[in-house]
Amino acid sequence: MAESVGALGVWRNWSGSQRAVPARWWRPGSEGELVALLQDSAGEVRVTGAGHSFSALCKTAGNLVFLDHLTGLVSHDAEQLTATAMAGTPLHQLGALLWPLGQGLINQGDIDAQSLAGACGTSTHGTGLGLGAFSAQVRALRLITPSGEVIDADAEHNSDVLHAGATSLGALGVITCITLQNRPCYQLAEREYLLPLREVLDSFEQLARDNRHAEFWAFFRTDRAVVKVLNESTEAPTPKPRFNLPVDKVLDLTSRIAHGIGGTDALMQRLLTGLHSEVRRVGRSHEIFPSPRASRFNEMEYELPLERGLECVEEVIATVQRSSLRTLFPLEYRTVAADDVWLSPFYGRDSASISIHQHICSDYRPLFDLVEPIFWKYGGRPHWGKLHSLDAAQLAELYPRWDDAARVRERLDPQGRMLNEHLRNLLVLP
Ligand SMILES: Cc1cc2nc3c(=O)[nH]c(=O)nc-3n(C[C@H](O)[C@H](O)[C@H](O)COP(=O)(O)OP(=O)(O)OC[C@H]3O[C@@H](n4cnc5c(N)ncnc54)[C@H](O)[C@@H]3O)c2cc1C
């Protein structure tokens, strides 16, 4: 156990906006070791995946659990197309492990650096009508409660723990295994291209119906948007190009100029869109979904009723355009299917997902404070892993099964060991 308990030093999230110095890092080598750590300790416990959440979910000065030794596939069911993996498995490993089994993840988001439990923990999602978030695909999970009890949950056994645990923010205990519903493995063809923003807004509903995955990025200070669509394909995979314009590095540089020199953001956005050339490639789904994200930013995202999404985007764009805020990163617009996970932002409704970003060299608050009330007006629920300012009283109004989820949490963690200050503010009603 000596190797798995220690002071690894500072914990930081991906964007650097959250930082903590845990008294102890726990890196158990087995479930049994994790159970013993929980049973033989006292005080606050938080669990982190890959640290890619922007919000303060994982911060603790107490015990920080990190499951980098609990990775890999446990089992699979070839008939049901399900697979069980250890909670610490990074998504980029999971896709590659599933391929030889003939399985593929139903959907993925913009990157694949997250851990499996971290992605489920906040309802991480991609885009596509009828395609749910990661937590919507959870068929079973194993949870170790803060007192060290081991609970296996699925639709037949401990189903309340499944409904509360599929999106749990790490507030019920530590999840060690997750069973996901997958589908037959598949290739995707990607097409990314520029269009006038007005044309994108007017045609997006059709675009979303016509493609398995559709999304767009709208720049606030140009009239053009980048559209990305993905569809299943049986074409031969595209060879890796010998040279790729490092778009992400250009985004980083132009962001620094736009934020450093007043009045240059429109020019930089025109430069970026001017440099954009159409992307077309084909490959295995898990290789096509993720994109490089080397340029660091902070992000706010809300999930709104699908039918109001485009109206909301227009209001957000008009509001930012009227402001004098410096901003380079585009807004991202996606769609996500309804699910029945109690604390999923997609609970009970097909959703439009709108995210806004600010490069880390600039204070994100003026932009996020300007836009957040617009999301509220449209009935938005915040992405748990991204920045927002709502508290438990406001969130409880947005989640029909809030009380059921709270009852499960209070039963499994009566002392509130899994709550840091951020989670107490999010989950505990005054
Ligand atoms: C560059 C970038 C791109 C992104 N793109 C997308 C996107 O396309 N779509 C999207 O929806 N989100 C996206 N996100 C957000 C990200 O997917 C989520 O914040 C996700 O939760 C991060 O996963 P993680 O493994 O880093 O978990 P962490 O951020 O470390 O943890 C997330 C939550 O899961 C809990 N958790 C982790 N492991 C366990 C466990 N074993 N047991 C119980 N609870 C656990 C934590 O306590 C915490 O509450 C992006 C983030 C970044 C930085």
The ligand as a MOL file (V3000), in Angstrom:
LIG
                    3D

  0  0  0     0  0            999 V3000
M  V30 BEGIN CTAB
M  V30 COUNTS 53 58 0 0 0
M  V30 BEGIN ATOM
M  V30 1 C -10.2620 20.1490 -24.0400 0
M  V30 2 C -11.5550 19.6330 -23.4730 0
M  V30 3 C -12.5410 19.1630 -24.3240 0
M  V30 4 C -13.7460 18.6790 -23.8050 0
M  V30 5 N -14.7080 18.2390 -24.6730 0
M  V30 6 C -15.9000 17.8250 -24.1940 0
M  V30 7 C -16.9250 17.3570 -25.0680 0
M  V30 8 O -16.7430 17.2720 -26.2770 0
M  V30 9 N -18.1230 17.0060 -24.5140 0
M  V30 10 C -18.3600 17.0970 -23.1680 0
M  V30 11 O -19.4760 16.8040 -22.7300 0
M  V30 12 N -17.4060 17.5090 -22.3270 0
M  V30 13 C -16.1820 17.8550 -22.7940 0
M  V30 14 N -15.2070 18.2510 -21.9260 0
M  V30 15 C -15.4700 18.1440 -20.4760 0
M  V30 16 C -15.0100 16.7870 -19.9530 0
M  V30 17 O -15.3900 15.7460 -20.8200 0
M  V30 18 C -15.6720 16.4880 -18.5960 0
M  V30 19 O -15.4300 17.5190 -17.7070 0
M  V30 20 C -15.2430 15.1380 -18.0340 0
M  V30 21 O -15.9560 14.9090 -16.8570 0
M  V30 22 C -13.7470 15.0690 -17.7480 0
M  V30 23 O -13.3580 13.7310 -17.5030 0
M  V30 24 P -12.1140 13.4190 -16.5800 0
M  V30 25 O -11.7470 11.9860 -16.7180 0
M  V30 26 O -11.0530 14.4150 -16.8180 0
M  V30 27 O -12.7550 13.5930 -15.1360 0
M  V30 28 P -12.4730 14.6660 -14.0120 0
M  V30 29 O -12.6470 16.0310 -14.5720 0
M  V30 30 O -11.2040 14.3510 -13.3410 0
M  V30 31 O -13.7080 14.3150 -13.0560 0
M  V30 32 C -15.0340 14.5730 -13.4870 0
M  V30 33 C -16.0140 14.0870 -12.4360 0
M  V30 34 O -16.0280 12.6460 -12.4240 0
M  V30 35 C -15.8040 12.1890 -11.1120 0
M  V30 36 N -15.0660 10.9250 -11.1760 0
M  V30 37 C -13.9150 10.6710 -11.8240 0
M  V30 38 N -13.5430 9.4010 -11.6310 0
M  V30 39 C -14.4800 8.8300 -10.8120 0
M  V30 40 C -14.6430 7.5420 -10.2370 0
M  V30 41 N -13.7780 6.5670 -10.4670 0
M  V30 42 N -15.7100 7.3270 -9.4510 0
M  V30 43 C -16.6150 8.2950 -9.2240 0
M  V30 44 N -16.5000 9.5350 -9.7350 0
M  V30 45 C -15.4450 9.8070 -10.5380 0
M  V30 46 C -15.0010 13.2940 -10.4400 0
M  V30 47 O -15.0960 13.2350 -9.0320 0
M  V30 48 C -15.6540 14.5250 -11.0220 0
M  V30 49 O -16.8040 14.8460 -10.3100 0
M  V30 50 C -13.9750 18.7040 -22.3910 0
M  V30 51 C -12.9780 19.1600 -21.5340 0
M  V30 52 C -11.7680 19.6240 -22.0680 0
M  V30 53 C -10.7010 20.1220 -21.1290 0
M  V30 END ATOM
M  V30 BEGIN BOND
M  V30 1 1 1 2
M  V30 2 1 2 3
M  V30 3 2 2 52
M  V30 4 2 3 4
M  V30 5 1 4 5
M  V30 6 1 4 50
M  V30 7 2 5 6
M  V30 8 1 6 7
M  V30 9 1 6 13
M  V30 10 2 7 8
M  V30 11 1 7 9
M  V30 12 1 9 10
M  V30 13 2 10 11
M  V30 14 1 10 12
M  V30 15 2 12 13
M  V30 16 1 13 14
M  V30 17 1 14 15
M  V30 18 1 14 50
M  V30 19 1 15 16
M  V30 20 1 16 17
M  V30 21 1 16 18
M  V30 22 1 18 19
M  V30 23 1 18 20
M  V30 24 1 20 21
M  V30 25 1 20 22
M  V30 26 1 22 23
M  V30 27 1 23 24
M  V30 28 2 24 25
M  V30 29 1 24 26
M  V30 30 1 24 27
M  V30 31 1 27 28
M  V30 32 2 28 29
M  V30 33 1 28 30
M  V30 34 1 28 31
M  V30 35 1 31 32
M  V30 36 1 32 33
M  V30 37 1 33 34
M  V30 38 1 33 48
M  V30 39 1 34 35
M  V30 40 1 35 36
M  V30 41 1 35 46
M  V30 42 1 36 37
M  V30 43 1 36 45
M  V30 44 2 37 38
M  V30 45 1 38 39
M  V30 46 1 39 40
M  V30 47 2 39 45
M  V30 48 1 40 41
M  V30 49 2 40 42
M  V30 50 1 42 43
M  V30 51 2 43 44
M  V30 52 1 44 45
M  V30 53 1 46 47
M  V30 54 1 46 48
M  V30 55 1 48 49
M  V30 56 2 50 51
M  V30 57 1 51 52
M  V30 58 1 52 53
M  V30 END BOND
M  V30 END CTAB
M  END
